[in-house]
Amino acid sequence: MPLSLGVFVQSHAGRDPVLKELRASLEASDIGTDYLVMMHPPARTVVEHFLDVLRAMRDADTELVLRLEDDAVVNRHVRHNLTTWPAIHRPDFGAGWAMSPPLSVLDWIYRKRVRNPSRRRLIPICAAVMFWRRDMDWILAGCERWFAIHGGNAMDFAISAAVHDKGKGNYLHDPCVADHRISGVVSTLAHNHKSCSTAAGAYKPDWKRA
């Protein structure tokens, strides 16, 4: 039987243009309408809302859970590709990064693009990250610990450090089966960048694992 996958979208008010594009992407894929958008309540901080999303993922009734930021887009076969990814069955699998920016200067993996690549800690851009639902308790605890120590709102660093600190691996899907579309809309972190595709050509919208 195929593995079940729950999809959770983190968003906030004023992001309608990018959220609309993500919805269209999901609904044109093998996810369809089977996803949950979690809007940022005004009374919660960015980090509190992020942790609320992780708690919802922990409480899901699926085997795998995927967190998407609202400015992501996904491959047409993203459910198939992620649930059949051999890396998820490795004993050290901690998180699967569906979007791995190839231009990062922080990781030699982004240049070599090896099969089933993993890196140890601090991956930038958590636009599309998948976990085993059974691991969400320690993922959540690790992220809470990161913010307690470091402060700030670096959700990407919190996730990747939580995985590393558990002795697990951060696996990068190759090719990218999601992209991070910076659109010019001001983000929840007050970023306001020029529009671009962060995956810079590594994203394959129609690729399907045989």
N, C-alpha and C positions, 0 to 999 in steps of 0.2 A: 504493500500500500504506500502511496506517496506520503511524505511527511507533511503535516499541517503547518501553515505559516500564518501568523497574525501580523497585520501591518498597521503601524501607528504613526500618524503624522503630527509633528509638533509645529504649531502655528500661532499667530497672534493677530490682533486687529490691524487693519491697514495693509494687509498682505494679499489682498484679493487677486491682483494680477498674477502673482507667482503661484498662489494656491490653485487658481483656475488651471494653469498650465500643468501642474502636478496631477490634479484630478483627471484631466484629459489623458495624460500619459498613463496613469494607473488603469483607467477604464478602457483604454485601448490595449492593455496588456492582459496577461493571464491572471492578474489580480482582480480585474473587473471592479465591482463596487464593494468588494470585501475588504474594507479598510476603515479605520477610525481616525477622524481628525480631532485633535485635542487643542482647543483654543486657549490662549493664555489668559487666565482670569486677572482682572486689574489689581486685585489685592495680593497677588503672588509675585515674587521676584522671578527673574529669568531662571535662576538656579532652582528655585522651588518648583517652578513649572516643569523644568527638565526632569527633576526627581519624581514629580507626579506622573510624568509619562513613563518613566522606568517602572514605577509601582504598578501602573496599569498593565504594562507588559508582563511583569511578574505574575499578575493575577489572571492572565489570559488562559484560555483552555486549549491552546495549540502547543505543538512541540517546539517550534521555532518562532521567534519574534523579530520583526524588522522595524527599526526606527528610521523614519524619513524626516528630513527637514522640508519645510514647505517650498523651498526653491530647488528641490531635486526634480529630476525626471527619470523614468525607468525604462529599461529594455522591454521589448514586447513579450519576452519569455522569462521575465525576471523570477517569477515563482518557480518555474521549472529549473532555471539555472542555479538558483540558490539552494533549493531542496535536493538537488542531485550533485552538488559540489562535493567532490571527494574529501576536501579538507575538513568538512564539518564532522567527519567520523574519526579524525585523528585524536588521540587521547589528550593532546595538549591544546586543542582548539578552545579559544576563549571568546573571540569575536571575529566576525567575517565582514570585512569592509568592501561593500559592493562598489563603492566609488573610491578609487585610490589615485589621488592627483599625481600624475607622472612628472610634474615639473618641480616637486618638492626637493629642496637641497638637503633635507634632513635624512634621506634614506637612499642608499645605493640601490635598493630593490627597484625604485622607480625608474632607474636607468637600465637595469638588466632585465626586468620583466620576466623573472624565472617562473617555472611551473610551481603552483601552490606556494607563492612567496609568503613569508611572515616577517614581521619586524618586532622588536622587543618592547619599545615604549614610545610614547608621545608622537602620535600620528595627527597631522593637521587635517581638519575638515571631516566632521562626522555626519555628512549629509545623508548617508545610507549605511547603517551598520546592523548586522544580524547577530542574534545570540540564541543559544538553547534556552528555552524558558526556564528549565530546571536550574540554570546558573544565575538567574536574575537576582536572587538574594545577595550573592557575593558581589555581583556587578554593582548593585545599588549601594551596598556597604562600602565598597571600594571608592565609588564616586563621592559618597558623603565624606569619606575620610580625606579625599583629595581637596575638596572645597574647604573643609575644616582647617587643613594645613596651609593651603595656598591662597584661599580666597578667590576673588575674581569670578569669571563665568566661562572658563575654558572647558566647555563640555567635551570637546574632542580629546584634550589631554587627560581629562578625568577618566574617560572610558578606557583609553589605551593604557594609562598608568594602572588602573584597577586590574586590568587583564595581566599586565606584566607583573604586578605585585603578587598576584595569585600564583605565579609560576606558569601561566598559560601563554599561548601565542596569539598575536594579532595577525590574522590571515587576510591577504589582499587578493580579491578576485581578479583574475586576469583572463580575458579583458574586463574592463570596467563594464558593469551592467546597470550602472546608474550614473547620472551626471549631476553636477552642481551648477545651476544656471544663475549666475549673478546678473540681476536684471536692472539695477539702478534703483529699485525700491529699497527704502531704508529698512535695515534688518532689525530684529529684536535686540541686537547688540549695538545698535546705532551705527552700523557700518553702512556706508553709501558709496559703493564702488562702481566703476564703469562696467557696463554690461559685458559679460564674457562667459565662456564655457570653461569651467575650471579643469575638467578632465583633458582639455587641450588635444583632442583627437584620439585619446585612448578609449573613449566611450564608444561602444558598439551597440546601437539601438536594436539591431535585428539578429544578433548572434544567438545561437541556440546550441546547448551542449547535446551532442549525439547520444 
